[in-house]
Amino acid sequence: MRTLIWSKTFVRGFKRTANKYPNLSKNVETTLRLLIEEPFAPQLETHKLKGKLSGSWACSVGYELRIVFDFVKSEGKQEEDIFLMDIGTHDEVY
C-alpha cells in the first residue's frame, strides 16, 4: 500500500486551505484516500506538470483546488509512495 509523505509546504498549504475553504476539507480527505488507492483515477484528473514543476504531478480536488505531488521509491516496497508537495488553487500552486 502506498504511503502519503507530507512536506512542510504541503502542511502549511493544507492549513491555509482548510481556513480559506472549510467546506472543502471533506473533499480533500476523499481525494487523498483515492490518491493512495488509485492515483490515476479519472475523477482526480491526474496530470504531469511542465515548466518549473517538470517531473511532478498534480490532481484536482473539485474544481478549484490542486494537489502537487511526486512519486518516490521506498526500499522494500513494490508501489511508489506519494510525496505531497503543495495544495492550493491553480494560481497558488503553479
For each residue, the residues with C-beta under 8 A, 3 or more apart:
1: 36 79
2: 36 37 39 79 80 81 82
3: 36 74 81 82
4: 32 35 36 81 82 84
5: 72 81 82 83 84
6: 10 11 14 84
7: 10 11 83 84 85 86
8: 11 12
9: 12 13 85 86
10: 6 7 13 14 84 85 86 87
11: 6 7 8 14 15
12: 8 9 15 16
13: 9 10 16 17 86 87 88 92 93
14: 6 10 11 17 18 28 87
15: 11 12 18 19
16: 12 13 19 20 88
17: 13 14 20 21 24 28 65 87 88
18: 14 15 21 22 25 28
19: 15 16 22
20: 16 17
21: 17 18 24 25 64 65
22: 18 19 25
23: 26
24: 17 21 27 28 61 62 64 65
25: 18 21 22 28 29
26: 23 29 30
27: 24 30 31 61 62 65
28: 14 17 18 24 25 31 32 61 65 67 87
29: 25 26 32 33
30: 26 27 33 34
31: 27 28 34 35 44 59 60 61 67
32: 4 28 29 35 36 67
33: 29 30 36 37
34: 30 31 37 38 41 43 44
35: 4 31 32 38 39 44 59 67 69 82
36: 1 2 3 4 32 33 39 82
37: 2 33 34 41
38: 34 35 41 44
39: 2 35 36 44 46 57 59 71 82
40: 44 46
41: 34 37 38 44 46
42: 45
43: 34
44: 31 34 35 38 39 40 41 59 60
45: 42 59 60
46: 39 40 41 57 58 59
47: 57 58 59
48: 55 56 57
49: 53 54 55 56 57 58 68 94
50: 53 54
51: 54 94
52:
53: 49 50 56 58 68 94
54: 49 50 51
55: 48 49 70
56: 48 49 53 68 69 70 85
57: 39 46 47 48 49 68 69 70 71
58: 46 47 49 53 66 67 68 69 93 94
59: 31 35 39 44 45 46 47 66 67 69
60: 31 44 45 63 65 66
61: 24 27 28 31 64 65 66 67 87
62: 24 27 65
63: 60
64: 21 24 61 89 90
65: 17 21 24 27 28 60 61 62 87 88 89
66: 58 59 60 61 87 88 89 90 93 94
67: 28 31 32 35 58 59 61 84 86 87
68: 49 53 56 57 58 84 85 86 87 93
69: 35 56 57 58 59 82 83 84 85
70: 55 56 57 82 83 85
71: 39 57 80 81 82 83
72: 5 80 81 82 83
73: 77 80 81
74: 3 77 80 81
75:
76:
77: 73 74 80 81
78:
79: 1 2
80: 2 71 72 73 74 77
81: 2 3 4 5 71 72 73 74 77
82: 2 3 4 5 35 36 39 69 70 71 72
83: 5 7 69 70 71 72
84: 4 5 6 7 10 67 68 69 87
85: 7 9 10 56 68 69 70
86: 7 9 10 13 67 68 92 93
87: 10 13 14 17 28 61 65 66 67 68 84 93
88: 13 16 17 65 66 92 93
89: 64 65 66 92 93
90: 64 66 93 94
91: 94
92: 13 86 88 89
93: 13 58 66 68 86 87 88 89 90
94: 49 51 53 58 66 90 91
